Amino acid sequence: MMKISVTEAGKRFNRDWIFRGLTLEFKAGTHYAITGHNGSGKSTLLQCIAGAMHLSEGNIDYQTETETLDKDNWYHHVSICTPYLEVIEEMTATEFLDYHSSFKAMKEGWTTARMLNEIGLTKAANKQIRHFSSGMKQRVKLAQAFFSDTSVLLLDEPCSNLDKMGFDLYKKLIENHTQDRLLLIGSNDSLEFESCSEVIRLGV
């Protein structure tokens, strides 16, 4: 069972603390929402947990039932979808997901073609991503996160740019692809985190 322990964590930019003194514990099989006003550190905390950003103070430990994981290898266990995550727009959707799966294993049985069908982009499979709408790009971001074979899934404002059909797709992905995963959702939209049993509010 995966567990993430955040101990007395703080992050600052220049002299301004985004958050400080955070002590939290996240366990596999539980869905957590991280909420708070703009600037409270939701996105920053998710980036620190993902290993994409270093804390200014404190620690984040990643543990399985048998070992504490090396921070340098943590990325193998986590996938993330965020508004600031760039897709390679010169690639087609097929090329991008193929490229992603070359360094991060996909869930068993999930080929690129099957992923594109699941997110409703089969007809756009060989179209360059730069010609996609913002909603189509978001679907590609969701696919690379949800279908990666990871025990931890981090979602930051996951329904950005999605229309009603896209939101329905998101709910389907949550229902079908988060069993036994440790799920963290950074959002202030309760519809995005209605599956979460734990809500953590930053900046209070």
N, C-alpha and C positions, 0 to 999 in steps of 0.2 A: 504494500500500500504506500503510495507516494504521500509525503508530507513536506510542506514548506514552512519554515519557521523564520519569522521576521523579528529581530530583536533590537530594540532601541535604535531603530533605523531613522536616519535623517538625510535629506538631500537639499543642498543649497546651490544657487547660481549666483556667483559673486558674493555679496553679503546677505542676500535674501534667502531665508529658509523656506522651501516649498512645503516640507513637512519635517517633523522632528519628534523623536521619542516614540516612534511607532513600534509596538510589540503585538504581533498577530500570528496566528497559526492557521494554516489551511490544510485540509485533509482530503484525500481522494474520495470520490463518490459524492462530494458535496458541491453545490453551486453557490458561489459567493458573488454578491453585487458590491461594487465599490462606487459610492456616490459622493457628492459634495459640490460646492459652488465652483465656478470656473476659477482656475488657479489654485485649487486646493491640493492638487497633486495626483489626481486619478491616473492620468496617462503616464506621469513620471514614475509612479509606483509600479505600474505594470511593466514599464521598460526596465526598471531595476530588477524586478522579479525575473524577467525574461533574460537578463544578463546583457542587455544592450546598453545599459548605463550603470555606472558605479555609484554606490552610496557615498555620501560625504562622511557618514559615521554609522556605526552599527553593523549588523551582519544579517545575511540571508543564507540559511542552510537548507539543503535539499536532501531529503532522506527517503530511502526505501525501507522495507522491513528489515533489510540485512546490512545496509551500508549508508554512509554519508557520501553523497555524490561530489565528484570533483567539479568545481565551478567551470573549468575549461571545457568540460564535456556536457554541461547542462543543456546546451542547445539541442542535443539529440532527443531530449525528453519533452520539449516544449514547442508549441506552435502558437503563432500570434497573428491576429488580424487587427489592423489599426488604420485610421484615416491617413496617417503620415507614411504608411508602408507603400513604397513605390513599386509598381509593376514595370516590366521592361516593355515599353510601348512599341518598340520596333519588332518585337516578337509577335507571333500569332498566339492565340489562347492555347493551342496545342503545344507549341514550342515552349511557352512559358511554364506550363504544368509539367512537361517532360523535363525541362531544365530543373525545376524545383525538386522533382522526384529523383534527380541524379545525386543530390546531396542530402535529402531527407526522405526516408522510406515512407511510402504510402500505406494505408491500411490494406490488409490482405484482400485481394480480389478487385481493388479499385484501380482500374486502368484509367488513363487520361480520357479516353473516349467515354467511359462510364461516368467519370466525374463531370464532364461537360454536359452529358445528358441529364444528370441529376440537377444541375444548376440551370438548365434550360438554355444552354448556349451551343448546342450541337450544330445548328445552322451557321454559327459564327466561328466554328472551330479553326478555320484557316484564314480568318480575318485578322489583320494587325490590330493589336490592342489600342493603338493610338486612334483608331476609328470607332472605338467603343464609346457608348454613353457612360456617364459617371456611375449609373446603376449597374451596368454590365461589368465595369471594372471592379465594383464592389463584390459582385458575385464571384469573380475570379479570386479575389482576396479571401473570401470566405471559403472557397474550395480548397485553396492551398493550406488553410489552417485546419479546417474540419477533417479533411481526408488524410492529413499526415498521421503517421502511426506514432502518436505521442500520448503520454499519460496526463499531460497538463495542457489546457487550452485557455489562452488569454484573448479576450475580445474587448476592444476599446471602441465604443460607439458603433457597434456592429451593423446597425441598420442605416448608417449614413448613405444618403443618395438612393435608397431603395424605395420603390413604389409599393403598392398594395401586394402585387404578386411577389415582389422580392421579399417583403416582410413575411408573407406566408411561407416562402421557401426557407427563410431564416428559422421560423418556428419548427418547420419540419426537420431541419438540420439539428436543432437543439434536441428535439424529441428522439431522433434516431441515432445520433452520433456522439452523445455525451455520457452514455452509460459507463460508470466506473471511472470516469475521468474527473480530475480536479479542474473545475471550471471557474474562472474569474471574469466578471463582466464589469468594465468601467463605463458607467452611464448614469445619466439623470432621468432617463426615460423608463418609467416602470414597466412599460410594455416590452422593453428589450430584456429586462431581467425578471420577468414574472416566474421563471422556473427556479429562481434562487431562494433558498431557504434561509440564507444568512445575508444580512445587509450591513455593510460597514460604511459609516459616513465620515469622511475626512473633513478637517477644518472646523470642527465643532469644539 
